[in-house]
Amino acid sequence: DCRNILERASARETAARVAAAGIAREFLAELGVEVFSYVASIGDVSLDEDDPMLAAPDYKPLDIELSDVRCPDEGATEAMKAAIDAARAAGESLGGTFRVVATGLLPGVGGYATAGERLTGRIGGALFSIPAIKGVEFGLGFQAARRPGSQVHDPIELDPKAGFTRTRNNAGGLEGGMTTGMPLIVTAAMKPIPTLMTPLATVNLDTLEPEEASRERSDVCAVPACAVVAEAEVAIVLADAYLEKFGHDNMTDIKAAVKSYRQRLRTLSR
């Protein structure tokens, strides 16, 4: 039944994921990890960023949440709202892109040996499980295919205080399936909502005759809400990875394991 499929594919299904991720977010916060998201584009209107890999970690969550479309730039926010209003008047819907950012991550979380351990695959799979997500990029993403290697890969240096670090973050915080210690930056693309007030052509399954698709009340753009769902998915994957690496019996033991791991990293860099 098409209705059953439609309802299961609805964003309503993701509400439980966001609720469950509240636990994951609290757990990560106790370990110094913050996860947030922001909208980078809606339709053909984009947030102007010279270097998103540098800019993304510095956006203030309050600026994002005060925007009607969860975009940290006031000018871009107004342009996106105007695009949504124009689409509503035309009976259209709009998709867009957003970024999920995680800061405070330790290096070496995740795994490299098997497909199931690699955070790249785990986070990508989690984001693609969200209805309407059609693309996921880590760091430079598809731009990496258009640049020579010297402009893609991140040089490593030894900082007296921070230890081993990267001089840039084109990889988006993941290498070899593991965190690098740099901010995790993932960009995802959401397609427009398929329920249109100016419906497309379809076929009646009873009569097999041409027909217009049904009209239903629908949002014009759900990209800001989808970004919140994506935050939840990323938080759940990261929380699982931390539990796998540092134990899962109780917070006291987990924090002790994290502290010991940090000390070992500092020893290695001396």
C-alpha positions as CSV (number, residue, x, y, z in Angstrom):
1,D,0.0,0.0,0.0
2,C,1.5,3.3,-1.0
3,R,0.1,5.0,2.0
4,N,2.0,2.7,4.4
5,I,5.2,3.4,2.5
6,L,4.6,7.1,2.5
7,E,3.9,7.2,6.3
8,R,7.1,5.2,7.0
9,A,9.2,7.4,4.9
10,S,7.8,10.5,6.6
11,A,10.0,12.6,8.8
12,R,7.7,11.7,11.7
13,E,9.7,8.5,11.9
14,T,12.8,10.4,12.9
15,A,11.3,12.0,16.0
16,A,12.2,8.9,18.1
17,R,15.8,9.1,16.9
18,V,16.1,12.7,18.0
19,A,14.7,11.9,21.4
20,A,17.0,8.9,21.9
21,A,20.0,11.0,20.8
22,G,19.5,13.2,23.8
23,I,21.1,10.5,25.9
24,A,24.0,10.2,23.5
25,R,24.5,14.0,23.5
26,E,24.6,14.2,27.3
27,F,27.1,11.3,27.4
28,L,29.4,13.0,24.8
29,A,29.1,16.4,26.6
30,E,30.4,14.8,29.8
31,L,33.5,13.8,27.7
32,G,33.9,17.3,26.2
33,V,32.3,16.6,22.8
34,E,29.8,19.0,21.3
35,V,27.6,18.2,18.3
36,F,25.7,20.9,16.3
37,S,24.5,21.6,12.8
38,Y,23.7,24.5,10.6
39,V,22.1,25.0,7.2
40,A,24.5,25.9,4.4
41,S,22.0,26.2,1.5
42,I,18.3,26.2,0.6
43,G,17.5,25.8,-3.0
44,D,19.9,28.0,-4.9
45,V,20.7,30.3,-2.0
46,S,23.9,29.5,-0.2
47,L,25.7,30.7,2.9
48,D,28.9,32.5,1.7
49,E,31.9,30.7,3.3
50,D,35.5,31.2,2.1
51,D,36.6,28.0,3.8
52,P,33.9,25.9,5.5
53,M,36.4,23.6,7.1
54,L,37.8,26.6,9.0
55,A,34.6,28.5,9.6
56,A,32.3,25.6,10.6
57,P,33.7,24.9,14.1
58,D,33.6,28.6,15.1
59,Y,29.9,29.2,14.5
60,K,28.0,29.9,17.6
61,P,25.1,27.6,18.4
62,L,23.0,30.5,19.7
63,D,23.4,32.3,16.4
64,I,22.2,29.2,14.6
65,E,19.2,28.6,16.8
66,L,18.1,32.2,16.6
67,S,17.8,32.0,12.8
68,D,14.5,30.9,11.4
69,V,16.3,28.5,9.0
70,R,19.2,27.6,11.4
71,C,21.8,29.5,9.4
72,P,24.4,31.5,11.3
73,D,24.4,34.4,8.9
74,E,21.6,37.0,9.0
75,G,21.8,38.0,5.4
76,A,21.8,34.4,4.2
77,T,18.9,33.7,6.5
78,E,16.7,36.4,4.9
79,A,17.6,35.2,1.4
80,M,16.7,31.6,2.3
81,K,13.4,32.7,3.7
82,A,12.7,34.7,0.6
83,A,13.4,31.6,-1.5
84,I,11.0,29.5,0.6
85,D,8.3,32.1,0.3
86,A,8.7,32.2,-3.5
87,A,8.6,28.4,-3.7
88,R,5.4,28.4,-1.6
89,A,3.8,30.8,-3.9
90,A,4.7,28.7,-6.9
91,G,3.4,25.5,-5.3
92,E,7.0,24.1,-5.2
93,S,9.2,22.6,-2.5
94,L,12.9,23.1,-1.8
95,G,15.8,21.0,-0.6
96,G,19.2,22.1,0.5
97,T,22.4,21.2,2.3
98,F,23.5,21.4,5.9
99,R,26.6,20.6,7.9
100,V,27.0,18.6,11.1
101,V,30.0,19.5,13.2
102,A,31.5,17.7,16.2
103,T,34.2,19.4,18.3
104,G,36.3,18.1,21.2
105,L,36.8,14.7,19.7
106,L,39.9,12.6,20.7
107,P,42.1,11.3,17.9
108,G,41.9,7.5,17.2
109,V,38.3,6.9,17.9
110,G,36.7,4.4,15.5
111,G,38.7,1.7,13.6
112,Y,40.6,1.0,10.5
113,A,40.7,-2.8,10.2
114,T,37.2,-3.7,9.0
115,A,34.4,-2.0,7.2
116,G,32.1,-2.2,10.3
117,E,34.7,-0.3,12.4
118,R,35.3,2.7,10.2
119,L,33.5,5.8,11.3
120,T,33.3,7.1,7.8
121,G,31.0,4.2,6.8
122,R,29.1,4.2,10.1
123,I,28.3,7.9,10.0
124,G,27.6,7.9,6.3
125,G,25.2,5.0,6.7
126,A,23.5,6.7,9.6
127,L,22.9,9.9,7.6
128,F,21.7,8.0,4.5
129,S,19.1,6.3,6.8
130,I,17.3,9.6,7.1
131,P,14.5,9.9,4.5
132,A,15.3,12.4,1.7
133,I,19.1,12.4,2.2
134,K,20.8,12.0,-1.2
135,G,24.4,12.9,-0.6
136,V,27.0,12.9,2.2
137,E,30.4,14.5,2.1
138,F,33.3,14.4,4.7
139,G,35.5,17.4,4.7
140,L,36.2,18.6,1.2
141,G,34.0,15.8,-0.1
142,F,33.7,15.9,-3.9
143,Q,36.1,18.9,-4.1
144,A,38.9,16.5,-3.2
145,A,38.4,14.7,-6.6
146,R,39.1,18.0,-8.4
147,R,42.3,19.0,-6.6
148,P,45.9,17.6,-6.7
149,G,47.0,15.6,-3.6
150,S,49.1,18.3,-2.2
151,Q,46.0,20.5,-1.9
152,V,43.8,17.8,-0.4
153,H,45.8,15.9,2.3
154,D,46.4,17.4,5.7
155,P,50.0,17.9,6.8
156,I,50.8,16.6,10.3
157,E,52.9,18.6,12.8
158,L,54.0,18.2,16.4
159,D,52.7,20.9,18.7
160,P,54.4,21.2,22.1
161,K,51.1,21.5,23.9
162,A,48.5,19.9,21.6
163,G,50.8,17.0,20.5
164,F,50.3,15.6,17.0
165,T,47.9,17.8,15.0
166,R,47.0,18.8,11.4
167,T,47.7,22.2,9.9
168,R,44.4,22.1,8.1
169,N,41.2,19.9,8.1
170,N,40.4,19.0,4.5
171,A,39.6,15.5,5.7
172,G,36.9,16.8,7.9
173,G,38.2,15.1,11.0
174,L,38.4,11.5,9.8
175,E,41.2,9.5,8.3
176,G,41.4,5.8,7.8
177,G,38.0,5.4,9.5
178,M,39.2,7.1,12.7
179,T,39.0,10.6,14.2
180,T,42.1,12.8,13.8
181,G,41.3,15.1,16.8
182,M,40.3,17.9,14.4
183,P,36.6,18.9,14.2
184,L,34.4,16.4,12.5
185,I,32.6,18.2,9.6
186,V,30.0,16.3,7.5
187,T,27.9,17.9,4.8
188,A,24.6,16.3,3.7
189,A,22.2,17.1,0.9
190,M,18.4,16.8,1.3
191,K,16.1,16.5,-1.7
192,P,12.9,18.7,-1.9
193,I,9.9,17.3,-0.2
194,P,8.0,15.2,-2.8
195,T,4.5,16.3,-1.7
196,L,3.8,19.2,-4.1
197,M,0.8,21.6,-4.2
198,T,1.3,21.7,-7.9
199,P,1.3,17.9,-8.4
200,L,3.3,15.9,-10.9
201,A,1.8,13.2,-13.2
202,T,1.4,9.7,-11.9
203,V,-0.7,6.5,-12.7
204,N,-3.8,5.3,-10.9
205,L,-3.0,1.8,-9.6
206,D,-6.7,0.8,-9.9
207,T,-7.5,2.0,-13.3
208,L,-4.0,2.3,-14.8
209,E,-5.0,5.7,-16.2
210,P,-2.9,8.8,-16.0
211,E,-3.6,11.0,-13.0
212,E,-2.2,13.8,-11.0
213,A,-0.5,13.0,-7.7
214,S,-2.6,13.8,-4.6
215,R,-2.4,17.1,-2.9
216,E,-1.7,17.1,0.8
217,R,-0.7,19.7,3.4
218,S,3.0,19.9,3.3
219,D,6.0,22.0,4.4
220,V,7.8,23.8,1.6
221,C,11.3,23.1,3.1
222,A,12.4,20.8,5.9
223,V,16.1,21.3,5.6
224,P,16.5,23.0,9.0
225,A,14.6,20.2,10.8
226,C,16.5,17.5,8.9
227,A,19.8,19.0,10.1
228,V,18.6,18.4,13.7
229,V,17.9,14.8,12.8
230,A,21.4,14.4,11.4
231,E,22.9,15.8,14.6
232,A,21.1,13.0,16.4
233,E,22.4,10.3,14.1
234,V,26.0,11.6,14.3
235,A,25.8,11.8,18.1
236,I,24.5,8.2,18.4
237,V,27.4,6.9,16.2
238,L,30.0,8.9,18.1
239,A,28.7,7.8,21.5
240,D,28.8,4.1,20.4
241,A,32.4,4.6,19.2
242,Y,33.4,6.1,22.5
243,L,31.8,3.3,24.4
244,E,33.6,0.7,22.3
245,K,37.0,2.4,22.9
246,F,36.7,3.4,26.6
247,G,34.3,0.9,28.1
248,H,30.6,1.0,28.9
249,D,30.1,-0.1,32.5
250,N,29.9,3.3,34.2
251,M,30.9,7.0,33.7
252,T,33.6,6.8,36.4
253,D,35.5,4.1,34.6
254,I,34.9,5.7,31.2
255,K,36.3,9.0,32.3
256,A,39.3,7.3,33.9
257,A,40.0,5.5,30.7
258,V,39.7,8.7,28.7
259,K,42.1,10.5,31.1
260,S,44.6,7.7,30.8
261,Y,44.3,7.8,27.0
262,R,45.0,11.5,26.9
263,Q,48.1,11.1,29.1
264,R,49.4,8.3,26.8
265,L,48.9,10.6,23.8
266,R,50.9,13.4,25.5
267,T,53.7,10.9,26.3
268,L,53.9,9.8,22.7
269,S,54.3,13.3,21.5
270,R,57.2,14.1,23.8
